[in-house]
Amino acid sequence: MQHPGLLDLSELLRGLQPEVRPGHFVMVSTNSETGLQALASVDEEEGMSLVLEQHKADAFRLEYTTVFAWITLTVHSSLDAVGLTAAVANTLASAGIPCNVLAGFHHDHLLVPHNRVDDAMAALSRLSASVPEVDEPPAGPDPG
C-alpha cells in the first residue's frame, strides 16, 4: 500500500500552511468519566488526558493550567515522515514558545499558549519560507 501524505521533509516544510482553529482550548487529566466528548485524548497510566474547549472544561469545573490556541499544519504529512515534528518543535523552542503536538492521520496539530499564537504563526511562516523551492544540485565546472 502506498503511504498517504508527503514524506519529503523539504516539501512538508514548504507546504506547512498553518491555520489557527477558532477557540480556546485546554488540556485536563481525569480519572473519572466526564461525559464530555474530547477533541483529542490520550489514555495514560495516571489518568485520561483530554483536550477540550475551555468553556466545556469550565462548565464541568475541570482544572487546567494553560489556555491554548490550536494550530493545524494543513500539509498532508505521512505517518512515516521523518523530521517534521523536530523541525517545528525546534523552531518554536528557538522562539521560546511551548508546544504540545498532536499527530492525526492527515495532519499535525499544535497546542501553543493562546497569548503566543501570533508569535507561533510568524515563526512557522518563517520556517516554511526558509526552505528553498527547488533542491538544485551544487554548481560544478561549466561543461562548455
N, CA, C and O of each residue as an XYZ file, in Angstrom:
576
protein
N       0.841     -1.177      0.000
C       0.000      0.000      0.000
C       0.887      1.241      0.000
O       1.851      1.327      0.761
N       0.554      2.191     -0.853
C       1.297      3.440     -0.906
C       0.931      4.296      0.304
O      -0.232      4.363      0.702
N       1.940      4.950      0.882
C       1.704      5.801      2.053
C       0.968      7.063      1.642
O       1.410      7.768      0.734
N      -0.154      7.361      2.298
C      -0.797      8.638      2.016
C      -0.002      9.761      2.665
O       0.570      9.585      3.741
N       0.030     10.883      2.026
C       0.723     12.033      2.587
C       2.153     12.138      2.107
O       2.706     11.208      1.520
N       2.741     13.302      2.372
C       4.104     13.593      1.944
C       5.121     13.003      2.911
O       4.894     12.952      4.120
N       6.237     12.562      2.363
C       7.343     12.028      3.159
C       8.541     12.969      3.181
O       9.272     13.014      4.170
N       8.749     13.719      2.104
C       9.931     14.569      1.956
C       9.847     15.775      2.892
O       8.891     16.548      2.827
N      10.841     15.932      3.757
C      10.821     16.991      4.755
C      10.779     18.382      4.120
O      10.057     19.256      4.599
N      11.535     18.590      3.065
C      11.517     19.911      2.413
C      10.128     20.247      1.891
O       9.649     21.368      2.064
N       9.486     19.281      1.254
C       8.114     19.502      0.758
C       7.154     19.782      1.915
O       6.301     20.665      1.828
N       7.304     19.026      2.984
C       6.442     19.217      4.150
C       6.605     20.615      4.728
O       5.616     21.286      5.027
N       7.833     21.051      4.885
C       8.081     22.361      5.486
C       7.622     23.498      4.579
O       7.065     24.486      5.058
N       7.852     23.365      3.274
C       7.378     24.399      2.338
C       5.854     24.498      2.362
O       5.291     25.581      2.199
N       5.195     23.360      2.565
C       3.737     23.316      2.497
C       3.026     23.338      3.835
O       1.853     22.969      3.904
N       3.694     23.759      4.903
C       3.087     23.735      6.244
C       1.678     24.325      6.274
O       0.757     23.700      6.800
N       1.506     25.497      5.728
C       0.230     26.214      5.704
C      -0.523     26.109      7.030
O      -1.618     25.549      7.084
N       0.068     26.650      8.099
C      -0.595     26.570      9.404
C      -1.869     27.402      9.436
O      -1.926     28.498      8.877
N      -2.877     26.873     10.090
C      -4.149     27.575     10.283
C      -4.528     27.497     11.757
O      -4.355     26.462     12.402
N      -5.042     28.594     12.274
C      -5.484     28.632     13.656
C      -6.942     28.206     13.709
O      -7.797     28.774     13.029
N      -7.209     27.208     14.518
C      -8.582     26.751     14.738
C      -9.233     27.742     15.711
O      -8.645     28.052     16.746
N     -10.414     28.236     15.405
C     -11.051     29.189     16.311
C     -11.324     28.567     17.683
O     -11.705     27.401     17.784
N     -11.126     29.354     18.725
C     -11.462     28.905     20.063
C     -10.306     28.957     21.025
O      -9.177     29.299     20.673
N     -10.625     28.604     22.255
C      -9.663     28.498     23.352
C      -9.744     27.063     23.863
O     -10.830     26.541     24.115
N      -8.581     26.433     24.013
C      -8.535     25.009     24.334
C      -7.698     24.776     25.589
O      -6.791     25.547     25.902
N      -8.017     23.710     26.289
C      -7.279     23.346     27.498
C      -7.036     21.844     27.495
O      -7.720     21.086     26.807
N      -6.043     21.432     28.280
C      -5.784     20.015     28.477
C      -6.024     19.718     29.950
O      -5.531     20.417     30.835
N      -6.792     18.664     30.187
C      -7.085     18.251     31.559
C      -6.720     16.786     31.714
O      -6.588     16.058     30.731
N      -6.561     16.370     32.943
C      -6.351     14.962     33.254
C      -7.417     14.558     34.255
O      -7.649     15.250     35.246
N      -8.061     13.435     33.987
C      -9.128     12.996     34.876
C      -9.124     11.480     35.017
O      -8.745     10.755     34.097
N      -9.547     11.025     36.168
C      -9.699      9.591     36.408
C     -11.166      9.189     36.427
O     -11.498      8.020     36.625
N     -12.044     10.171     36.220
C     -13.472      9.868     36.250
C     -14.093     10.133     34.887
O     -13.547     10.884     34.079
N     -15.215      9.523     34.645
C     -15.942      9.707     33.391
C     -16.577     11.096     33.409
O     -17.365     11.406     34.302
N     -16.241     11.929     32.430
C     -16.766     13.297     32.408
C     -18.045     13.400     31.593
O     -18.844     14.312     31.805
N     -18.243     12.484     30.671
C     -19.374     12.599     29.773
C     -19.116     13.580     28.639
O     -19.981     13.800     27.791
N     -17.938     14.160     28.628
C     -17.574     15.114     27.588
C     -16.931     14.403     26.413
O     -16.176     13.445     26.582
N     -17.238     14.881     25.229
C     -16.557     14.362     24.050
C     -15.313     15.217     23.835
O     -15.415     16.396     23.496
N     -14.161     14.630     24.030
C     -12.893     15.346     23.886
C     -12.568     15.544     22.412
O     -12.972     14.751     21.561
N     -11.838     16.602     22.126
C     -11.344     16.842     20.773
C     -10.138     15.961     20.485
O      -9.851     15.639     19.332
N      -9.434     15.576     21.548
C      -8.310     14.637     21.473
C      -8.150     14.029     22.860
O      -8.462     14.661     23.869
N      -7.664     12.803     22.895
C      -7.468     12.152     24.190
C      -6.298     11.187     24.133
O      -5.963     10.635     23.085
N      -5.686     11.002     25.304
C      -4.605     10.031     25.456
C      -4.850      9.313     26.776
O      -4.983      9.942     27.826
N      -4.905      7.996     26.707
C      -5.103      7.190     27.902
C      -3.739      6.925     28.524
O      -2.933      6.170     27.981
N      -3.490      7.557     29.672
C      -2.211      7.416     30.357
C      -2.426      6.670     31.665
O      -3.544      6.587     32.172
N      -1.359      6.139     32.194
C      -1.432      5.407     33.450
C      -2.005      6.273     34.572
O      -2.741      5.783     35.429
N      -1.661      7.566     34.560
C      -2.101      8.469     35.627
C      -3.545      8.946     35.457
O      -4.134      9.484     36.394
N      -4.107      8.753     34.281
C      -5.474      9.191     34.016
C      -5.657      9.478     32.540
O      -4.730      9.321     31.746
N      -6.846      9.896     32.182
C      -7.150     10.228     30.794
C      -6.840     11.706     30.568
O      -7.373     12.574     31.259
N      -5.972     11.981     29.592
C      -5.695     13.362     29.200
C      -6.674     13.731     28.100
O      -6.809     13.016     27.107
N      -7.355     14.852     28.286
C      -8.364     15.298     27.333
C      -8.060     16.712     26.870
O      -7.690     17.565     27.676
N      -8.214     16.964     25.580
C      -8.172     18.322     25.054
C      -9.618     18.728     24.832
O     -10.363     18.083     24.094
N      -9.993     19.824     25.497
C     -11.374     20.303     25.466
C     -11.412     21.786     25.138
O     -10.418     22.495     25.292
N     -12.565     22.241     24.686
C     -12.781     23.675     24.582
C     -12.842     24.208     26.015
O     -13.420     23.579     26.902
N     -12.246     25.361     26.220
C     -12.140     25.908     27.567
C     -13.500     26.024     28.243
O     -13.630     25.676     29.416
N     -14.501     26.500     27.539
C     -15.807     26.708     28.174
C     -16.430     25.396     28.652
O     -17.176     25.387     29.631
N     -16.134     24.299     27.976
C     -16.657     22.997     28.422
C     -15.941     22.537     29.690
O     -16.576     22.019     30.609
N     -14.635     22.722     29.741
C     -13.893     22.373     30.961
C     -14.376     23.223     32.127
O     -14.530     22.728     33.243
N     -14.615     24.502     31.865
C     -15.110     25.400     32.917
C     -16.486     24.954     33.414
O     -16.752     24.964     34.616
N     -17.358     24.562     32.482
C     -18.705     24.139     32.859
C     -18.681     22.909     33.765
O     -19.553     22.749     34.619
N     -17.690     22.047     33.580
C     -17.560     20.837     34.391
C     -16.577     21.028     35.551
O     -16.250     20.079     36.264
N     -16.121     22.251     35.722
C     -15.176     22.604     36.799
C     -13.926     21.719     36.790
O     -13.453     21.277     37.837
N     -13.407     21.475     35.589
C     -12.179     20.701     35.448
C     -10.985     21.648     35.521
O     -11.002     22.730     34.935
N      -9.959     21.232     36.238
C      -8.775     22.069     36.413
C      -7.833     21.964     35.221
O      -7.652     20.899     34.633
N      -7.241     23.105     34.887
C      -6.227     23.164     33.831
C      -5.265     24.279     34.180
O      -5.566     25.139     35.007
N      -4.110     24.259     33.548
C      -3.091     25.252     33.868
C      -2.866     26.272     32.761
O      -2.441     27.394     33.036
N      -3.142     25.904     31.526
C      -2.831     26.768     30.387
C      -3.998     26.788     29.418
O      -4.662     25.774     29.207
N      -4.241     27.952     28.829
C      -5.221     28.077     27.752
C      -4.433     28.123     26.450
O      -3.521     28.932     26.283
N      -4.804     27.238     25.536
C      -4.057     27.066     24.295
C      -4.817     27.594     23.079
O      -6.044     27.688     23.069
N      -4.036     27.930     22.063
C      -4.539     28.081     20.706
C      -4.203     26.774     19.995
O      -3.218     26.112     20.324
N      -5.024     26.413     19.025
C      -4.835     25.168     18.274
C      -4.449     25.542     16.854
O      -5.219     26.179     16.135
N      -3.251     25.142     16.461
C      -2.766     25.383     15.102
C      -2.715     24.046     14.368
O      -2.146     23.074     14.863
N      -3.313     24.013     13.192
C      -3.244     22.821     12.349
C      -2.267     23.082     11.211
O      -2.377     24.084     10.504
N      -1.313     22.177     11.041
C      -0.429     22.220      9.874
C      -1.197     21.522      8.763
O      -1.334     20.299      8.781
N      -1.697     22.279      7.801
C      -2.625     21.701      6.830
C      -1.946     20.854      5.755
O      -2.628     20.212      4.956
N      -0.615     20.844      5.727
C       0.081     19.948      4.816
C      -0.277     18.509      5.201
O      -0.342     18.174      6.383
N      -0.507     17.670      4.198
C      -0.849     16.268      4.462
C       0.439     15.477      4.650
O       1.086     15.069      3.686
N       0.789     15.274      5.901
C       2.021     14.567      6.238
C       1.753     13.077      6.413
O       0.745     12.669      6.989
N       2.665     12.295      5.910
C       2.593     10.847      6.094
C       2.934     10.499      7.536
O       3.728     11.185      8.180
N       2.336      9.446      8.027
C       2.684      8.958      9.361
C       4.125      8.455      9.414
O       4.694      8.314     10.497
N       4.715      8.184      8.249
C       6.092      7.707      8.170
C       7.095      8.817      7.861
O       8.279      8.541      7.666
N       6.636     10.068      7.815
C       7.541     11.189      7.549
C       8.504     11.349      8.726
O       8.145     11.112      9.879
N       9.728     11.753      8.411
C      10.763     11.911      9.426
C      11.195     13.376      9.490
O      11.533     13.973      8.468
N      11.182     13.946     10.684
C      11.770     15.252     10.908
C      10.811     16.416     11.025
O      11.221     17.486     11.475
N       9.552     16.261     10.642
C       8.614     17.385     10.687
C       8.398     17.868     12.119
O       8.503     19.062     12.400
N       8.100     16.950     13.009
C       7.860     17.337     14.400
C       9.095     18.000     14.991
O       8.984     19.001     15.699
N      10.266     17.452     14.706
C      11.509     18.016     15.239
C      11.748     19.422     14.697
O      12.127     20.316     15.453
N      11.535     19.627     13.413
C      11.763     20.945     12.811
C      10.808     21.987     13.389
O      11.218     23.105     13.700
N       9.556     21.625     13.531
C       8.551     22.545     14.068
C       8.849     22.835     15.542
O       8.825     23.990     15.970
N       9.129     21.785     16.313
C       9.408     21.961     17.734
C      10.654     22.814     17.942
O      10.675     23.671     18.825
N      11.689     22.590     17.143
C      12.915     23.368     17.256
C      12.662     24.837     16.934
O      13.170     25.725     17.619
N      11.887     25.086     15.904
C      11.563     26.461     15.517
C      10.813     27.177     16.637
O      11.142     28.313     16.980
N       9.813     26.520     17.202
C       9.042     27.146     18.272
C       9.880     27.280     19.546
O       9.782     28.284     20.252
N      10.696     26.279     19.836
C      11.561     26.352     21.017
C      12.554     27.513     20.886
O      12.821     28.215     21.862
N      13.090     27.710     19.698
C      14.028     28.814     19.474
C      13.369     30.166     19.722
O      14.040     31.136     20.075
N      12.041     30.225     19.533
C      11.294     31.459     19.781
C      10.750     31.504     21.208
O      10.044     32.444     21.575
N      11.079     30.483     22.019
C      10.623     30.448     23.404
C       9.139     30.151     23.547
O       8.502     30.579     24.509
N       8.587     29.412     22.580
C       7.151     29.115     22.577
C       6.934     27.646     22.937
O       7.365     26.762     22.196
N       6.273     27.372     24.066
C       5.945     25.979     24.400
C       4.982     25.404     23.353
O       4.168     26.128     22.779
N       5.088     24.106     23.119
C       4.234     23.474     22.110
C       3.961     22.029     22.499
O       4.863     21.288     22.891
N       2.703     21.651     22.382
C       2.304     20.258     22.547
C       1.776     19.800     21.194
O       0.900     20.442     20.615
N       2.308     18.692     20.692
C       1.984     18.214     19.356
C       0.993     17.054     19.428
O       1.157     16.122     20.215
N      -0.030     17.135     18.593
C      -0.987     16.043     18.418
C      -0.876     15.589     16.966
O      -1.050     16.390     16.048
N      -0.592     14.331     16.762
C      -0.467     13.818     15.401
C      -1.762     13.126     15.005
O      -2.213     12.189     15.665
N      -2.349     13.605     13.917
C      -3.518     12.956     13.350
C      -3.110     12.155     12.131
O      -1.948     12.186     11.724
N      -4.050     11.441     11.549
C      -3.751     10.631     10.367
C      -3.335     11.506      9.192
O      -2.430     11.140      8.442
N      -3.985     12.661      9.021
C      -3.722     13.532      7.872
C      -2.830     14.731      8.194
O      -2.067     15.188      7.342
N      -2.928     15.238      9.425
C      -2.244     16.478      9.766
C      -1.667     16.410     11.172
O      -2.054     15.581     11.995
N      -0.725     17.317     11.413
C      -0.208     17.513     12.759
C      -0.846     18.776     13.323
O      -1.110     19.736     12.599
N      -1.086     18.754     14.625
C      -1.761     19.850     15.304
C      -0.895     20.293     16.469
O      -0.278     19.473     17.148
N      -0.856     21.594     16.691
C      -0.007     22.174     17.726
C      -0.871     22.932     18.721
O      -1.727     23.729     18.336
N      -0.642     22.680     19.987
C      -1.267     23.466     21.041
C      -0.193     24.377     21.600
O       0.797     23.916     22.169
N      -0.398     25.679     21.433
C       0.553     26.678     21.930
C      -0.205     27.616     22.863
O      -1.416     27.781     22.714
N       0.480     28.230     23.815
C      -0.220     29.169     24.685
C      -0.978     30.209     23.851
O      -0.436     30.784     22.907
N      -2.225     30.432     24.217
C      -3.085     31.304     23.417
C      -2.473     32.690     23.226
O      -2.615     33.293     22.162
N      -1.798     33.191     24.251
C      -1.219     34.528     24.141
C       0.032     34.575     23.268
O       0.592     35.652     23.065
N       0.481     33.438     22.749
C       1.669     33.369     21.873
C       1.320     32.891     20.462
O       2.219     32.603     19.672
N       0.035     32.802     20.136
C      -0.355     32.237     18.844
C       0.184     33.063     17.674
O       0.612     32.491     16.672
N       0.174     34.394     17.780
C       0.693     35.216     16.682
C       2.187     34.990     16.499
O       2.678     34.920     15.372
N       2.907     34.876     17.611
C       4.343     34.596     17.539
C       4.601     33.228     16.902
O       5.516     33.074     16.094
N       3.788     32.244     17.273
C       3.946     30.895     16.728
C       3.670     30.889     15.225
O       4.410     30.273     14.458
N       2.619     31.567     14.811
C       2.292     31.610     13.381
C       3.406     32.298     12.595
O       3.747     31.862     11.495
N       3.970     33.363     13.146
C       5.073     34.058     12.474
C       6.294     33.151     12.368
O       6.944     33.107     11.324
N       6.610     32.430     13.439
C       7.764     31.524     13.424
C       7.564     30.403     12.403
O       8.498     30.042     11.687
N       6.359     29.858     12.337
C       6.079     28.787     11.372
C       6.132     29.306      9.939
O       6.589     28.604      9.038
N       5.671     30.524      9.731
C       5.750     31.120      8.390
C       7.198     31.317      7.972
O       7.561     31.063      6.823
N       8.031     31.775      8.917
C       9.461     31.938      8.613
C      10.101     30.593      8.284
O      10.898     30.493      7.351
N       9.755     29.563      9.047
C      10.302     28.229      8.792
C       9.928     27.771      7.388
O      10.788     27.319      6.632
N       8.673     27.884      7.043
C       8.206     27.435      5.733
C       8.881     28.213      4.605
O       9.261     27.634      3.587
N       9.027     29.520      4.787
C       9.637     30.359      3.756
C      11.140     30.134      3.625
O      11.731     30.480      2.602
N      11.759     29.560      4.649
C      13.217     29.372      4.631
C      13.660     28.172      3.802
O      14.851     28.018      3.532
N      12.738     27.335      3.402
C      13.086     26.130      2.642
C      13.074     26.461      1.152
O      12.053     26.911      0.631
N      14.191     26.244      0.459
C      14.241     26.558     -0.979
C      13.162     25.812     -1.750
O      12.817     24.676     -1.421
N      12.630     26.471     -2.787
C      11.590     25.872     -3.631
C      12.071     24.611     -4.341
O      11.365     23.603     -4.379
N      13.265     24.674     -4.898
C      13.789     23.546     -5.659
C      15.165     23.209     -5.113
O      16.016     24.081     -4.938
N      15.364     21.937     -4.850
C      16.687     21.493     -4.412
C      17.580     21.408     -5.641
O      17.535     20.433     -6.392
N      18.396     22.446     -5.835
C      19.268     22.485     -7.008
C      20.576     21.776     -6.702
O      21.100     21.885     -5.593
N      21.106     21.048     -7.681
C      22.404     20.398     -7.461
C      23.491     21.467     -7.303
O      23.365     22.571     -7.833
N      24.540     21.134     -6.582
C      25.619     22.108     -6.407
C      26.222     22.498     -7.750
O      26.310     21.683     -8.668
N      26.630     23.746     -7.847
C      27.233     24.230     -9.100
C      28.577     23.538     -9.307
O      29.394     23.449     -8.390
N      28.785     23.059    -10.506
C      30.040     22.398    -10.837
C      30.737     23.168    -11.944
O      30.297     24.256    -12.316
N      31.807     22.621    -12.469
C      32.507     23.305    -13.561
C      31.615     23.401    -14.788
O      30.808     22.511    -15.056
N      31.767     24.465    -15.511
C      30.995     24.692    -16.746
C      31.437     23.672    -17.788
O      32.612     23.638    -18.155
N      30.491     22.818    -18.283
C      30.901     21.767    -19.221
C      31.295     22.315    -20.597
O      31.834     21.567    -21.413
N      31.044     23.588    -20.874
C      31.294     24.133    -22.208
C      32.610     24.658    -22.371
O      32.951     25.148    -23.447
